[in-house]
Amino acid sequence: MDNTLRMIGLALRAGRLEAGEEPVGQACREKDCRLILAAADAAGGSLRRVQRFAEEGACLWLALPYTKEELGGALGRGTCAMAAVTDLGLAEGIVQKLAAQDPERYSETAQRLQIKAQRAARRREQAGKKRQDGRRPVKKHGKG
């Protein structure tokens, strides 16, 4: 098995990957998805749903160089047409491995994920800063 497929399997074992149409759609609706992976031989309807899920979840998606059987094998299933990675670091690692194999096809997605990771790191840093009086900054949105 290829290193990229191993990393995808690792993401599943770590609880950071959702496999199948319904779990992928749910992860996107909840804005938990960072990257959607589609099998190379996924049907046209499945690819349209992947695109719609990606738009809905404001995440990236890409077609893998692996078949549904190869992706499913990495996930302990018979077949799998789509999967959603919910961890930004794992998503970035998977795309970097793909970009190392085929830079022309995957380097743009790798760069976009790297930018997203940098932005997330800045947000975490700013959220962790304390005010001069020692308290955390007041959140303007959501519970806090």
N, C-alpha and C positions, 0 to 999 in steps of 0.2 A: 504494500500500500504506500502511496505517495505521502510525503510530509504534509502537504496541504490537507489531504483527507484526514490524516492523523490529527491535525490541529482542529479540524471541524469536529471530529469525534471527541476530542478533549473538551471543546466548548460544550458539547452535549452533556458529558459526564460532570462538568463543572456547574451545570444548571444554567448556562448562559446561551442556550440555543433552543429554539422551538422548531419542530419539524412537522411539515404538513400544512395544508391550506388553512384550516381553521385556527390552529395555534399561531401561525404566521399573521393571519388577519387580526387576531386578538392582540398580539404584541404590537402591531402597527396602530391599531385603534387606541391603545393605551400609551402610545408614544414611547414604548420601551425598546423598539427595534432600532438598531444602528446600521445593519446591513442585511439585505435579503439576498440569498444565494439561490439561483435557479439552475436546474440541471440542463445540460446541453441539448437533450432531446425532449425537453418539456413541451407539451402541446401548446398551440397558439393561444387557446383560452387560458391556460395556466399562466402564460407569459403576460397576457393582458391583466389578469388578476394581480400578478406580481407588481406590474407597473402601477396599478391603481393603489395597491397596498403601500407602495413606496411613496406615492404622492400623499396619501392620507397620513402616513406616519412620519413624513418629512425625513426620510432616510434614503440611503443609496441602495441600488440593487445591481447585480451583475450576473451574467450567464457564466457558469462554470465550464471548464473544459472536460467535465465528467458527466457520464450518463446517469439516468435515474437509478440504475442498478448499482453503479459505483458509489454514488452519494448515499443511497440507502444502505449499502454494505458498511460504509464508514459509521453509520448511525445505528447499526444493529437491526436494520429493517430489510425487507425485500427490495423495495424501491422507495424513492423520495424525490419529488419534483421540485420542492422548494423548502427552504429553511431560513430562519431569521436569527441572526446573531444579536444578542441583547447587550453585550459588553463591548465598549468602544475599543479597548486594548486588544481583545481577541479578534475583533473585526479588522483592525488595522494590521495585526500580525498575519491573518489569513490572506488579506489582499497583498501584503508585501511579499509573501511567498509566491503568490500567483504572478505578481509583477516581475519577480526574479526569473520565473519560468518563461513568461511572455510579456516583456516590457511594453511592446507596442499596443497590446490589447488592454493591459491592466494598470499601467503607470498613472494614467489620469485619475482613476478611482483611488489609487494609493495616495496620491497627492491630496485629493479632496478629503479623504479620511484623516490624513495627517493634520490638515488645517482644522478639521472638526475637533481632533484630539487636543490641539494647542488651545483652541477657544475654550474647551471644557476645562482644561488645566487652569487657564486664567480665571474662569468663573469660580472654580474651587478656591483658588488663591484669594480672590477678593471676598468670597463668602467667609473665609477663615480669618480675615483681618479683623482686629478689634478696634473699637473706637478709642479715643484718647482716655476716656473715663474707665476703660477696661471692659466695657460691655460689647457684645457683638452688635454689628450694625442692624438697624431695624429693616426687616423685609418689607418691601412695598406691595408685593403681591402674594397671595396665598396665605396659608397659616404660618404662624411663625413665632 
